[in-house]
């Protein structure tokens, strides 16, 4: 596809990483505006962790406020806050780093998935990997959550790299009979990376199904008993390391079982009067979010826009159609061979002869990641809850894009240069759309200010500008979940002013009162209303 005059693959990948970094770090001090209370809650927990010591304070494996959150992300944010101060971008910069390295992970995972797949003589798995990396680097869905201080952005990072190391491990088993230190290293690294994902987001807990299914595919396609034994051995070791990594959080849940499900049971579709109807609608809405109508929440999306830009959406439809067709054709052929007494065992599939393998993995990933979404009954389609679907959707779009290009070139072999330049124009259009939709249309939309409580940050900055000796009282009229006796919206001001704990409030002379306690405010105090 690319001629020899073009730079090597590494330069393309480096360029894509620069693009990914630009979209995730550019103007991060100003965009998104404000600081949503859920982000601020992470920040106030981080501030408390830095200023207190165990057992009452310090870094925690789980923070129970705000329906409960795994502690890894907050603890990393605490290090950022310690370094850069109580600024919103200090919380969001952590997300940006995870987002950038997810783009890199998509390249390596896609290359590994398709390294033995061929649909034409000119095919190279690196091309699918590069296109997939570019598509996630410029995808509004992933860019947005890479710039918000939510822990969920870690989930696709850990799962992408975790599956990559698993594939690298299982692929090498087929070519080497003897287990050595390299395998044990991959088992430990892969299990550790995958296991850390359980410290990211509640939806990640469904992912063992993907890992076990992937290992089962390797077991199924290898008829050699010694290889099967090694597959079971290394997969068991991988999962054991993952379990040990999860263990501190598991121990916490054993002591606090009510925190295990958090808010999941509150929004479950099965609490609905019509669960089957709602489940069906949720499936339809979730399936339609990629190409037709996406998340309506301005915090998660440019309200109502599809999660994929339409050229990428077409690539995805082509990719998923081909994946389903490939698997269906393979299953039909097996049934026909069996009917002709041409048994499957007489046709063992090596790595090179298992072309449908990546599609099994990607479709199982989409199905598993969709389950936590469709069984909830809140804000469907829900871009945040669907975040684990981003990698397989984007990889299938990358595959679909290269497939479309290859088919066109095969049909018009004398016009390769024209279509190559057209391909580059489409990539530039995707880049331009990403910039315009995020930094111009979405960032400057008035709804975005409200979605991120920009006025609360302004109040916090105003309080910081006042003399320390002046008594300052925040009258909380806004509603929200209770956090230590105060509504959630208070967290934004608390983070900006670093007054989450009573000690900090006393030190900075900033206090929080509910409307029924207004009489406690001194006459000479400065007051501000949080509505």
DAMO-V514418 format. One record per run of one state. SS is the DSSP state (2 for helix, 1 for strand, 0 for the rest). FROM is the first residue (numbers start at 1). LEN is the number of residues. If there is no record, write none. Layout:
BEGIN
<<SS:FROM:LEN> <SS:FROM:LEN>>
END
This chain:
BEGIN
<<0:1:8> <2:9:17> <0:26:11> <2:37:15> <0:52:10> <1:62:2> <0:64:5> <1:69:2> <2:71:14> <0:85:3> <2:88:26> <0:114:11> <2:125:13> <0:138:2> <2:140:6> <0:146:7> <2:153:21> <0:174:7> <2:181:19> <0:200:2> <2:202:5> <0:207:1> <2:208:14> <0:222:3> <2:225:31> <0:256:2> <2:258:4> <0:262:6> <1:268:1> <2:269:3> <0:272:3> <2:275:14> <0:289:21> <2:310:30> <0:340:4> <2:344:3> <0:347:4> <2:351:3> <0:354:3> <2:357:18> <0:375:1> <1:376:1> <0:377:10> <2:387:25> <0:412:1> <2:413:30> <0:443:3> <2:446:6> <0:452:2> <2:454:12> <0:466:6> <1:472:5> <0:477:5> <1:482:2> <0:484:2> <1:486:2> <0:488:2> <2:490:8> <0:498:4> <2:502:7> <0:509:1> <1:510:5> <2:515:6> <0:521:5> <1:526:5> <0:531:1>>
END
